[in-house]
């Protein structure tokens, strides 16, 4: 906006007329005249009654203002201006658009006659959801709180766990119509300055009319938009955000969204839930191995079965091969058609269970799978081994912690089935190579997505993947320590190099 408009005076008549014009046909728009002791209107108060706390306004704000009102409408008493300036969450407004934004953000505008500025008071009174247990990232021993839709509550949960001035926050307004507030959180001593600068440039380039959820931000700031794999970690747990900030990550908190994004992210961070931090490292590592096995079963289960039963029967033990052949004796469809039918039916049941009410959805998913599977076998449409393979594949996909990553593997399962039906194990190997090459090419804000996989140092990669005891656990992506030195590995522990000497953390 030009300099002339910035210096424009918000007079009582002009600003009030424009505000009334902007909020025409809005029953929530309220204009209150403030009367002095002589019952003369000497000020105007404007707000939206559905956004502010009217009880607090009537009990605390208005009595202070009325007590300082001038005797006549043609002058502005200094005591009133001092009272307005001393009120909590007060802001001086000089422009009409700033006044409109203040009203839309649960604010109150007070306009005085003959004054070159208006006064804004922040007094939110709308209802927000209380802090509840996590619904997606459920754990046994960790904290039982999750983010909500209110930005200030989310920030307070993070600041309660990180009581340090090193925690920085920068706000942005995104959306021409929604004007949604978004904040970047990071620890200044641990974040990579280049990564932070790159993220700021991407955020500043975002052009949206309406920002409803941070998934819109995720699609606009990720390095590869067309990849099926999510390159940004999302979480609903404050404790996980704090842990990520301590490892040099940047948290993206959006108003109206109970999910927080963390960048830069890696594939293995997305695959490891926060529950691992609250378990003994033996059991946590065992669960990580189980998840990797489930990942491969979810992705390659049906395609491997199709390849073996169609092209490579010699790789199956003879008794098991005879059972497979006898079960397919009366089936009119090829094996890959069976797989497509069962996978499609499984996805339909999964989607139907999500859209139905919770009490009904679980019953539909369980009973529907049993009835449809048994009916399909009895009618000779699919074989019993195929039902078992699809069921095991579906159960394995539930063990993947990230919902977005699980969706990516569910999508890739179908082309793998087709390649296995036409090329056998060679087709599966080719798809596996293409997926691996694609993952190696992905980055998250310039950082390798498959980090800490390092083909030059196998031992280093293994030590960074395995969860060590607490006093051996390390920071990721070259996060800095409190002294600004980069953390390094030293016999499985923590060390950093400073002034030619290596100090080890144990």
ZIWO-V48800 format. One record per residue. N is the residue number from 1. PSI is psi in degrees with one decimal (999 if undefined). OMEGA is omega in whole degrees, 0 to 359 (NA if undefined). Layout:
n->(N N)
psi->(PSI PSI)
omega->(OMEGA OMEGA)
//
This chain:
n->(1 2 3 4 5 6 7 8 9 10 11 12 13 14 15 16 17 18 19 20 21 22 23 24 25 26 27 28 29 30 31 32 33 34 35 36 37 38 39 40 41 42 43 44 45 46 47 48 49 50 51 52 53 54 55 56 57 58 59 60 61 62 63 64 65 66 67 68 69 70 71 72 73 74 75 76 77 78 79 80 81 82 83 84 85 86 87 88 89 90 91 92 93 94 95 96 97 98 99 100 101 102 103 104 105 106 107 108 109 110 111 112 113 114 115 116 117 118 119 120 121 122 123 124 125 126 127 128 129 130 131 132 133 134 135 136 137 138 139 140 141 142 143 144 145 146 147 148 149 150 151 152 153 154 155 156 157 158 159 160 161 162 163 164 165 166 167 168 169 170 171 172 173 174 175 176 177 178 179 180 181 182 183 184 185 186 187 188 189 190 191 192 193 194 195 196 197 198 199 200 201 202 203 204 205 206 207 208 209 210 211 212 213 214 215 216 217 218 219 220 221 222 223 224 225 226 227 228 229 230 231 232 233 234 235 236 237 238 239 240 241 242 243 244 245 246 247 248 249 250 251 252 253 254 255 256 257 258 259 260 261 262 263 264 265 266 267 268 269 270 271 272 273 274 275 276 277 278 279 280 281 282 283 284 285 286 287 288 289 290 291 292 293 294 295 296 297 298 299 300 301 302 303 304 305 306 307 308 309 310 311 312 313 314 315 316 317 318 319 320 321 322 323 324 325 326 327 328 329 330 331 332 333 334 335 336 337 338 339 340 341 342 343 344 345 346 347 348 349 350 351 352 353 354 355 356 357 358 359 360 361 362 363 364 365 366 367 368 369 370 371 372 373 374 375 376 377 378 379 380 381 382 383 384 385 386 387 388 389 390 391 392 393 394 395 396 397 398 399 400 401 402 403 404 405 406 407 408 409 410 411 412 413 414 415 416 417 418 419 420 421 422 423 424 425 426 427 428 429 430 431 432 433 434 435 436 437 438 439 440 441 442 443 444 445 446 447 448 449 450 451 452 453 454 455 456 457 458 459 460 461 462 463 464 465 466 467 468 469 470 471 472 473 474 475 476 477 478 479 480 481 482 483 484 485 486 487 488 489 490 491 492 493 494 495 496 497 498 499 500 501 502 503 504 505 506)
psi->(141.1 171.0 -34.1 -41.5 -31.3 -32.5 3.2 140.3 138.1 85.0 162.5 -54.0 -48.8 -50.2 -38.8 -40.9 -42.3 -38.1 -41.1 -37.2 -39.6 -35.2 33.3 143.5 33.2 104.7 -15.1 -11.2 124.3 133.4 117.2 131.4 129.0 121.8 142.1 -168.7 -23.3 12.9 36.1 130.9 114.5 -0.7 160.0 139.0 127.8 135.5 172.1 117.4 -21.6 -9.9 -21.4 167.3 93.9 -29.7 -46.7 -33.7 -46.2 -29.9 -33.4 -43.7 -53.5 -43.1 -37.1 -39.6 -44.7 -36.8 -19.5 9.2 144.4 166.1 -26.5 164.0 -8.4 6.5 153.5 112.4 141.7 -32.3 -35.6 -44.4 -40.3 -38.4 -43.3 -39.3 -22.8 -7.1 151.4 146.4 38.5 148.1 139.5 127.7 135.2 -14.9 150.8 -42.3 -32.9 -37.5 -40.0 -44.3 -37.6 -41.3 -42.4 -15.8 40.7 45.5 166.7 134.2 129.3 122.0 127.9 145.2 139.7 10.6 142.7 9.3 158.8 159.8 134.8 136.5 128.2 120.0 69.4 142.7 11.7 156.8 141.1 157.5 138.6 159.7 130.6 175.7 152.0 139.7 -25.4 -54.3 75.9 135.3 174.4 -44.1 -8.3 -179.2 149.4 51.3 148.9 164.0 156.4 -173.0 -11.9 125.8 -42.2 -37.9 -40.2 -43.2 -39.1 -36.2 -36.1 -43.2 -27.5 -27.2 -20.7 87.2 70.9 140.2 -7.7 -18.4 115.6 152.3 132.8 131.9 149.7 148.8 120.2 136.4 115.8 -36.7 -43.8 -32.2 56.6 137.1 132.8 143.9 143.4 126.9 137.4 156.9 117.9 -34.0 -10.7 -21.7 149.6 118.7 -36.4 -41.3 -41.7 -42.8 -39.2 -41.2 -40.9 -40.4 -39.3 -39.1 -40.3 -21.7 -5.7 126.1 105.4 147.7 -34.8 124.0 109.9 -43.5 158.2 -3.2 -28.7 -40.1 -39.6 -42.8 -28.6 -22.3 -12.3 151.4 -35.6 101.2 -30.4 3.9 140.2 -16.9 132.9 131.9 6.2 129.5 136.3 142.6 155.1 8.7 123.9 -36.4 -33.8 -37.3 -43.1 -41.7 -39.2 -39.4 -37.4 -19.1 16.2 12.3 168.8 125.1 137.2 110.1 125.4 135.7 134.6 3.5 126.0 13.4 134.3 136.2 149.3 127.6 154.0 152.5 160.3 163.4 -40.7 -29.3 -38.7 -32.8 -14.1 114.3 167.7 -16.5 -24.5 -28.9 -16.7 12.4 159.0 141.5 -25.8 -49.7 -37.5 -41.9 -36.4 -41.6 -34.3 -38.4 -41.6 -41.0 -39.7 -39.8 -43.9 -34.5 -46.9 -36.9 -42.2 -35.4 -42.9 3.3 -63.8 -39.0 -38.0 -42.4 -42.3 -44.1 -42.2 -42.9 -15.2 -42.4 -25.5 57.2 -25.8 -16.1 -7.9 136.9 144.6 -48.5 -41.7 -37.1 -40.3 -37.9 -41.7 -43.4 -42.5 -34.7 -23.0 7.8 -39.0 15.8 123.7 -11.8 152.0 165.6 -39.6 -28.0 -39.6 -45.3 -43.0 -43.2 -47.2 -39.9 -40.7 -43.6 -38.6 -42.4 -36.8 -43.5 -39.5 -43.2 -39.4 -38.9 -29.1 -33.5 -22.3 161.7 150.8 -41.8 -33.6 -33.6 -41.5 -39.7 -41.0 -42.4 -41.8 -53.1 -40.6 -42.3 -42.3 -45.8 -46.8 -42.3 -45.8 -40.7 -37.9 -36.4 -44.4 -33.3 -3.6 23.8 -43.3 162.5 161.3 -42.2 -35.6 -38.6 -41.1 -43.3 -45.3 -39.1 -44.5 -36.5 -43.3 -41.3 -39.8 -34.4 -25.8 -18.8 -9.8 122.1 -39.9 124.6 -40.4 -38.9 -39.3 -37.6 -39.6 -43.3 -32.9 -37.3 -41.8 -17.1 -34.0 -48.8 -30.3 -37.9 -42.4 -42.8 -39.8 -33.2 -26.9 -26.6 -4.3 -144.3 -31.6 -40.9 -39.9 -42.6 -40.4 -44.1 -40.5 -40.7 -42.6 -40.7 -42.3 -42.8 -38.3 -42.2 -37.9 -27.9 -14.1 147.8 157.1 103.5 43.3 -9.4 142.5 131.8 -28.0 8.3 134.8 27.7 117.4 105.9 -14.1 -15.1 90.1 -39.6 -41.5 -41.4 -42.5 -42.3 -29.1 -18.8 -40.4 137.6 113.0 169.5 160.8 -43.0 0.4 -6.7 148.6 163.0 156.3 160.3 35.0 33.9 146.4 155.2 -174.9 -25.7 3.4 4.2 144.2 134.6 142.3 171.2 145.7 97.9 40.1 -2.4 -161.6 138.6 158.8 150.4 127.9 126.5 39.9 -1.8 150.5 117.7 132.0 135.9 128.4 999)
omega->(187 184 181 180 178 182 182 182 176 179 186 184 185 182 181 178 181 178 177 179 180 183 177 180 176 184 179 181 185 173 181 176 179 184 174 182 179 180 177 179 183 178 179 179 186 179 172 188 181 183 187 177 183 178 177 178 183 185 189 187 185 178 178 182 182 179 181 181 179 183 182 184 185 177 180 183 182 180 177 179 177 178 179 181 181 179 182 178 182 178 177 184 181 186 182 181 175 177 178 178 179 178 182 178 176 179 179 179 176 184 180 178 177 181 183 180 176 183 179 178 179 182 182 180 180 183 175 180 180 180 184 177 178 179 183 181 183 175 185 190 184 177 184 177 181 179 177 183 183 184 184 176 178 179 181 179 178 182 177 181 178 182 182 175 177 178 182 178 179 186 176 174 184 179 181 181 183 183 181 181 178 183 174 178 178 173 188 183 184 184 175 183 180 178 179 180 179 179 179 179 180 180 181 180 182 178 181 172 184 175 182 182 183 173 176 177 180 181 184 182 180 187 181 184 187 177 177 183 175 181 181 181 175 183 176 186 177 181 178 177 179 178 179 176 180 178 175 179 176 181 179 183 183 178 180 182 179 180 179 178 178 180 348 184 177 181 184 174 178 182 183 179 180 181 180 183 184 178 172 189 176 182 179 177 176 179 179 177 179 180 177 177 178 178 180 178 180 184 189 183 181 181 178 178 179 181 183 183 182 186 191 179 181 180 181 175 188 179 179 179 179 177 178 182 180 180 180 186 184 181 184 186 172 184 183 175 174 182 180 180 183 178 178 178 179 179 178 178 179 180 179 180 178 185 180 173 189 182 182 186 180 179 181 183 182 182 180 180 180 184 182 179 180 179 179 179 182 180 177 178 179 180 180 178 180 177 179 181 180 179 178 177 179 179 179 179 178 181 178 187 184 179 180 178 178 177 179 179 176 178 182 180 183 175 176 178 180 178 179 180 183 185 178 181 177 178 178 180 179 178 178 178 179 178 180 178 179 178 179 181 183 175 175 187 177 179 180 182 180 174 15 176 184 184 178 182 182 180 179 179 182 181 180 178 182 178 182 173 191 184 175 187 192 173 183 172 175 178 183 174 184 180 178 180 181 179 180 178 175 179 177 180 179 175 173 185 182 180 175 180 180 176 186 176 179 NA)
//
